[in-house]
Amino acid sequence: MMKKSVLPVLKDYTVITVASFIFAMAWECFMIPNGMAAGGMMGLCTIIQYATGGFIQAQYSYIVINALLIITAVLAMGIGFGFKTIYCIIVSTMAMSLLDQATFLHCVEGNFFYVQERVLIPIIAGVLEAVGIGLVLRCGGSTGGTDIIALMVNKYWPLSLSTVFLITDLVICSLLLFVPGKTFSDMCYGLEELVMFSLMVDFVVAGKRSSYQLLVFSDKYREIADHIINNMNRGVTLLKAQGWYSKKERNVLLILINQKELPSLTKVIKEADSRAFMSISPTSNVYGEGFDEIKTGVSIKKKN
């Protein structure tokens, strides 16, 4: 029993370690050696490195800013972040430091990874970053950064998480224009990497759709429902159903989750009941608390 409980944990942390190096490789081997920056926290850190002439390295500002964000989020929202997120931030910082020294892996002329067509560099970096972050998310971790900012903004203002991500990424990409020697074309390389990352990360995590609807048929429905309510902070609906062949009544769970939560939830359901029957359907739009806001274009005035 001890072996069965330890192996999955070791597997997750092994995947997170490898994924953190892939994520770091996208920046230290491709983007930074070519003077490029994109969105997200790493994009901001690379801009700081360029603006200070390399005095403040990206890996150092990355861990400092993330530490400050986590402390601020805990004080403002009272939320806790899993050890996997902290582990991922630390390993990513170490990986960036190691890859910064491994100059033979940098995408520059004379090295194996050199790419002559500069327009291809952000595409390669976007794919690598999507694979790295996607694998981390599948294991229940996070790279921090703009994820934490989005959660704090979403708590106090009626903005969806996707809107916050879009705004922060565009602002960070635009900051590159204020760095001496950088041009509009340099910002476009960052937008190219951002688009490629956005397209690829969905495939790595769980497919194209951002939200999923699950119907779960299981005798252990109480355990599954309690886990969703207590550990995932999601709602769950209990439906009464009747099998037409057996004429027996069954309890069915109706669950709506986003793509980041799908791998961990299916793992919990399988562990609770290996004979559980699940129907998973991708949904194009989900509106309500915890998902997107309904956009009607009509301003609603609050009554006194």
Contacts in CASP RR format, 6 or more apart in sequence:
PFRMAT RR
TARGET T0000
AUTHOR 0000-0000-0000
METHOD contacts of the structure
MODEL  1
MMKKSVLPVLKDYTVITVASFIFAMAWECFMIPNGMAAGGMMGLCTIIQY
ATGGFIQAQYSYIVINALLIITAVLAMGIGFGFKTIYCIIVSTMAMSLLD
QATFLHCVEGNFFYVQERVLIPIIAGVLEAVGIGLVLRCGGSTGGTDIIA
LMVNKYWPLSLSTVFLITDLVICSLLLFVPGKTFSDMCYGLEELVMFSLM
VDFVVAGKRSSYQLLVFSDKYREIADHIINNMNRGVTLLKAQGWYSKKER
NVLLILINQKELPSLTKVIKEADSRAFMSISPTSNVYGEGFDEIKTGVSI
KKKN
12 84 0 8 1.000
12 139 0 8 1.000
12 140 0 8 1.000
13 84 0 8 1.000
13 87 0 8 1.000
13 139 0 8 1.000
15 135 0 8 1.000
15 138 0 8 1.000
15 139 0 8 1.000
16 84 0 8 1.000
16 87 0 8 1.000
16 88 0 8 1.000
16 91 0 8 1.000
16 135 0 8 1.000
16 136 0 8 1.000
16 139 0 8 1.000
16 141 0 8 1.000
17 91 0 8 1.000
18 135 0 8 1.000
19 88 0 8 1.000
19 131 0 8 1.000
19 132 0 8 1.000
19 133 0 8 1.000
19 134 0 8 1.000
19 135 0 8 1.000
19 136 0 8 1.000
19 139 0 8 1.000
20 88 0 8 1.000
20 91 0 8 1.000
20 92 0 8 1.000
20 95 0 8 1.000
20 132 0 8 1.000
20 136 0 8 1.000
21 91 0 8 1.000
21 95 0 8 1.000
21 99 0 8 1.000
22 128 0 8 1.000
22 131 0 8 1.000
22 132 0 8 1.000
22 135 0 8 1.000
23 92 0 8 1.000
23 95 0 8 1.000
23 128 0 8 1.000
23 129 0 8 1.000
23 132 0 8 1.000
23 133 0 8 1.000
23 136 0 8 1.000
23 143 0 8 1.000
24 92 0 8 1.000
24 95 0 8 1.000
24 96 0 8 1.000
24 99 0 8 1.000
25 95 0 8 1.000
25 99 0 8 1.000
25 105 0 8 1.000
25 128 0 8 1.000
26 124 0 8 1.000
26 125 0 8 1.000
26 126 0 8 1.000
26 128 0 8 1.000
26 129 0 8 1.000
26 132 0 8 1.000
27 42 0 8 1.000
27 43 0 8 1.000
27 46 0 8 1.000
27 58 0 8 1.000
27 96 0 8 1.000
27 125 0 8 1.000
27 129 0 8 1.000
28 58 0 8 1.000
28 59 0 8 1.000
28 95 0 8 1.000
28 96 0 8 1.000
28 99 0 8 1.000
28 100 0 8 1.000
28 106 0 8 1.000
29 99 0 8 1.000
29 105 0 8 1.000
29 106 0 8 1.000
29 107 0 8 1.000
29 113 0 8 1.000
30 36 0 8 1.000
30 107 0 8 1.000
30 113 0 8 1.000
30 121 0 8 1.000
30 122 0 8 1.000
30 124 0 8 1.000
30 125 0 8 1.000
30 128 0 8 1.000
31 37 0 8 1.000
31 38 0 8 1.000
31 46 0 8 1.000
31 121 0 8 1.000
31 122 0 8 1.000
31 125 0 8 1.000
31 193 0 8 1.000
32 46 0 8 1.000
32 49 0 8 1.000
32 58 0 8 1.000
32 100 0 8 1.000
33 106 0 8 1.000
33 107 0 8 1.000
33 108 0 8 1.000
34 107 0 8 1.000
34 108 0 8 1.000
34 118 0 8 1.000
34 121 0 8 1.000
35 46 0 8 1.000
35 50 0 8 1.000
35 186 0 8 1.000
36 46 0 8 1.000
36 121 0 8 1.000
36 122 0 8 1.000
36 125 0 8 1.000
36 186 0 8 1.000
36 189 0 8 1.000
36 190 0 8 1.000
36 193 0 8 1.000
37 43 0 8 1.000
37 46 0 8 1.000
37 47 0 8 1.000
37 50 0 8 1.000
37 172 0 8 1.000
37 173 0 8 1.000
37 176 0 8 1.000
37 186 0 8 1.000
37 190 0 8 1.000
38 46 0 8 1.000
38 122 0 8 1.000
38 125 0 8 1.000
38 126 0 8 1.000
38 169 0 8 1.000
38 172 0 8 1.000
38 173 0 8 1.000
38 189 0 8 1.000
38 190 0 8 1.000
38 191 0 8 1.000
38 193 0 8 1.000
38 194 0 8 1.000
38 197 0 8 1.000
39 146 0 8 1.000
39 168 0 8 1.000
39 169 0 8 1.000
39 172 0 8 1.000
39 173 0 8 1.000
39 190 0 8 1.000
39 193 0 8 1.000
39 194 0 8 1.000
40 145 0 8 1.000
40 146 0 8 1.000
40 168 0 8 1.000
40 169 0 8 1.000
40 172 0 8 1.000
41 62 0 8 1.000
41 65 0 8 1.000
41 66 0 8 1.000
41 143 0 8 1.000
41 144 0 8 1.000
41 145 0 8 1.000
41 146 0 8 1.000
42 58 0 8 1.000
42 62 0 8 1.000
43 58 0 8 1.000
43 172 0 8 1.000
44 61 0 8 1.000
44 65 0 8 1.000
44 172 0 8 1.000
44 175 0 8 1.000
45 58 0 8 1.000
45 59 0 8 1.000
45 61 0 8 1.000
45 62 0 8 1.000
45 65 0 8 1.000
46 58 0 8 1.000
47 172 0 8 1.000
47 175 0 8 1.000
47 176 0 8 1.000
47 179 0 8 1.000
48 56 0 8 1.000
48 58 0 8 1.000
48 61 0 8 1.000
49 56 0 8 1.000
49 57 0 8 1.000
49 58 0 8 1.000
49 61 0 8 1.000
50 176 0 8 1.000
50 179 0 8 1.000
50 182 0 8 1.000
51 178 0 8 1.000
51 179 0 8 1.000
57 97 0 8 1.000
57 100 0 8 1.000
58 96 0 8 1.000
59 93 0 8 1.000
59 96 0 8 1.000
59 97 0 8 1.000
59 100 0 8 1.000
60 93 0 8 1.000
62 89 0 8 1.000
62 92 0 8 1.000
62 93 0 8 1.000
62 96 0 8 1.000
63 89 0 8 1.000
63 90 0 8 1.000
63 93 0 8 1.000
65 145 0 8 1.000
66 89 0 8 1.000
66 144 0 8 1.000
66 145 0 8 1.000
66 148 0 8 1.000
67 89 0 8 1.000
69 144 0 8 1.000
69 145 0 8 1.000
69 148 0 8 1.000
69 149 0 8 1.000
70 81 0 8 1.000
70 85 0 8 1.000
70 86 0 8 1.000
70 144 0 8 1.000
70 148 0 8 1.000
72 148 0 8 1.000
72 152 0 8 1.000
73 79 0 8 1.000
73 80 0 8 1.000
73 81 0 8 1.000
73 148 0 8 1.000
73 151 0 8 1.000
73 152 0 8 1.000
74 80 0 8 1.000
74 81 0 8 1.000
76 152 0 8 1.000
76 155 0 8 1.000
77 151 0 8 1.000
77 152 0 8 1.000
77 155 0 8 1.000
79 151 0 8 1.000
81 142 0 8 1.000
81 144 0 8 1.000
81 148 0 8 1.000
82 141 0 8 1.000
84 136 0 8 1.000
84 139 0 8 1.000
84 140 0 8 1.000
84 141 0 8 1.000
84 142 0 8 1.000
85 141 0 8 1.000
85 142 0 8 1.000
85 143 0 8 1.000
85 144 0 8 1.000
88 136 0 8 1.000
88 141 0 8 1.000
88 142 0 8 1.000
88 143 0 8 1.000
88 144 0 8 1.000
89 143 0 8 1.000
89 144 0 8 1.000
92 143 0 8 1.000
99 105 0 8 1.000
103 111 0 8 1.000
104 111 0 8 1.000
104 112 0 8 1.000
105 111 0 8 1.000
105 112 0 8 1.000
105 113 0 8 1.000
106 113 0 8 1.000
107 113 0 8 1.000
107 114 0 8 1.000
107 115 0 8 1.000
107 121 0 8 1.000
107 124 0 8 1.000
108 114 0 8 1.000
115 121 0 8 1.000
115 124 0 8 1.000
118 189 0 8 1.000
119 189 0 8 1.000
119 192 0 8 1.000
121 189 0 8 1.000
122 189 0 8 1.000
122 190 0 8 1.000
122 192 0 8 1.000
122 193 0 8 1.000
122 196 0 8 1.000
123 192 0 8 1.000
123 193 0 8 1.000
123 196 0 8 1.000
125 193 0 8 1.000
125 196 0 8 1.000
126 193 0 8 1.000
126 196 0 8 1.000
126 197 0 8 1.000
126 200 0 8 1.000
127 196 0 8 1.000
127 197 0 8 1.000
127 200 0 8 1.000
129 193 0 8 1.000
129 197 0 8 1.000
130 196 0 8 1.000
130 197 0 8 1.000
130 199 0 8 1.000
130 200 0 8 1.000
130 201 0 8 1.000
130 203 0 8 1.000
130 204 0 8 1.000
131 200 0 8 1.000
131 204 0 8 1.000
132 204 0 8 1.000
133 143 0 8 1.000
133 197 0 8 1.000
133 201 0 8 1.000
133 204 0 8 1.000
134 201 0 8 1.000
134 204 0 8 1.000
134 205 0 8 1.000
135 204 0 8 1.000
136 142 0 8 1.000
136 143 0 8 1.000
137 201 0 8 1.000
137 204 0 8 1.000
137 205 0 8 1.000
137 260 0 8 1.000
137 263 0 8 1.000
138 204 0 8 1.000
138 205 0 8 1.000
138 206 0 8 1.000
138 263 0 8 1.000
139 263 0 8 1.000
140 260 0 8 1.000
140 263 0 8 1.000
140 264 0 8 1.000
146 164 0 8 1.000
146 165 0 8 1.000
146 168 0 8 1.000
146 169 0 8 1.000
149 164 0 8 1.000
149 168 0 8 1.000
150 161 0 8 1.000
150 164 0 8 1.000
150 165 0 8 1.000
150 168 0 8 1.000
151 161 0 8 1.000
153 159 0 8 1.000
153 164 0 8 1.000
154 160 0 8 1.000
154 161 0 8 1.000
154 164 0 8 1.000
158 293 0 8 1.000
159 293 0 8 1.000
160 291 0 8 1.000
160 292 0 8 1.000
160 293 0 8 1.000
162 210 0 8 1.000
162 292 0 8 1.000
169 194 0 8 1.000
173 187 0 8 1.000
173 190 0 8 1.000
173 191 0 8 1.000
173 194 0 8 1.000
174 187 0 8 1.000
176 182 0 8 1.000
176 186 0 8 1.000
176 187 0 8 1.000
176 190 0 8 1.000
177 183 0 8 1.000
177 184 0 8 1.000
177 187 0 8 1.000
202 208 0 8 1.000
202 209 0 8 1.000
202 210 0 8 1.000
202 259 0 8 1.000
205 259 0 8 1.000
205 260 0 8 1.000
205 262 0 8 1.000
205 263 0 8 1.000
206 212 0 8 1.000
206 259 0 8 1.000
206 260 0 8 1.000
206 262 0 8 1.000
206 263 0 8 1.000
207 259 0 8 1.000
207 282 0 8 1.000
208 282 0 8 1.000
209 259 0 8 1.000
209 282 0 8 1.000
209 283 0 8 1.000
209 284 0 8 1.000
210 258 0 8 1.000
210 259 0 8 1.000
211 256 0 8 1.000
211 257 0 8 1.000
211 258 0 8 1.000
211 259 0 8 1.000
211 282 0 8 1.000
211 283 0 8 1.000
211 285 0 8 1.000
211 286 0 8 1.000
211 291 0 8 1.000
212 256 0 8 1.000
212 257 0 8 1.000
212 258 0 8 1.000
212 259 0 8 1.000
212 262 0 8 1.000
212 280 0 8 1.000
212 281 0 8 1.000
212 282 0 8 1.000
212 283 0 8 1.000
213 254 0 8 1.000
213 255 0 8 1.000
213 256 0 8 1.000
213 280 0 8 1.000
213 281 0 8 1.000
213 283 0 8 1.000
214 253 0 8 1.000
214 254 0 8 1.000
214 255 0 8 1.000
214 256 0 8 1.000
214 257 0 8 1.000
214 265 0 8 1.000
214 278 0 8 1.000
214 279 0 8 1.000
214 280 0 8 1.000
214 281 0 8 1.000
215 252 0 8 1.000
215 253 0 8 1.000
215 254 0 8 1.000
215 255 0 8 1.000
215 278 0 8 1.000
215 279 0 8 1.000
216 224 0 8 1.000
216 252 0 8 1.000
216 253 0 8 1.000
216 255 0 8 1.000
216 269 0 8 1.000
216 276 0 8 1.000
216 277 0 8 1.000
216 278 0 8 1.000
217 241 0 8 1.000
217 250 0 8 1.000
217 252 0 8 1.000
217 276 0 8 1.000
217 277 0 8 1.000
217 278 0 8 1.000
218 224 0 8 1.000
218 253 0 8 1.000
218 269 0 8 1.000
218 272 0 8 1.000
218 273 0 8 1.000
218 275 0 8 1.000
218 276 0 8 1.000
218 277 0 8 1.000
219 273 0 8 1.000
220 272 0 8 1.000
220 273 0 8 1.000
220 276 0 8 1.000
221 238 0 8 1.000
221 251 0 8 1.000
221 252 0 8 1.000
221 253 0 8 1.000
223 272 0 8 1.000
223 273 0 8 1.000
224 236 0 8 1.000
224 253 0 8 1.000
224 268 0 8 1.000
224 269 0 8 1.000
224 272 0 8 1.000
224 273 0 8 1.000
224 276 0 8 1.000
225 236 0 8 1.000
225 238 0 8 1.000
225 253 0 8 1.000
227 268 0 8 1.000
227 272 0 8 1.000
228 234 0 8 1.000
228 235 0 8 1.000
228 236 0 8 1.000
228 255 0 8 1.000
228 265 0 8 1.000
229 235 0 8 1.000
229 236 0 8 1.000
232 257 0 8 1.000
232 261 0 8 1.000
232 264 0 8 1.000
232 265 0 8 1.000
234 255 0 8 1.000
234 256 0 8 1.000
234 257 0 8 1.000
234 261 0 8 1.000
235 255 0 8 1.000
235 256 0 8 1.000
236 253 0 8 1.000
236 254 0 8 1.000
236 255 0 8 1.000
237 253 0 8 1.000
237 254 0 8 1.000
237 255 0 8 1.000
238 251 0 8 1.000
238 252 0 8 1.000
238 253 0 8 1.000
238 254 0 8 1.000
239 251 0 8 1.000
239 252 0 8 1.000
239 253 0 8 1.000
239 254 0 8 1.000
240 249 0 8 1.000
240 250 0 8 1.000
240 251 0 8 1.000
240 252 0 8 1.000
241 249 0 8 1.000
241 250 0 8 1.000
241 251 0 8 1.000
241 252 0 8 1.000
242 248 0 8 1.000
242 249 0 8 1.000
242 250 0 8 1.000
243 249 0 8 1.000
243 250 0 8 1.000
255 265 0 8 1.000
256 283 0 8 1.000
256 286 0 8 1.000
256 291 0 8 1.000
257 265 0 8 1.000
258 291 0 8 1.000
262 280 0 8 1.000
266 278 0 8 1.000
266 280 0 8 1.000
269 276 0 8 1.000
269 278 0 8 1.000
270 276 0 8 1.000
285 292 0 8 1.000
286 292 0 8 1.000
287 293 0 8 1.000
287 294 0 8 1.000
288 294 0 8 1.000
END
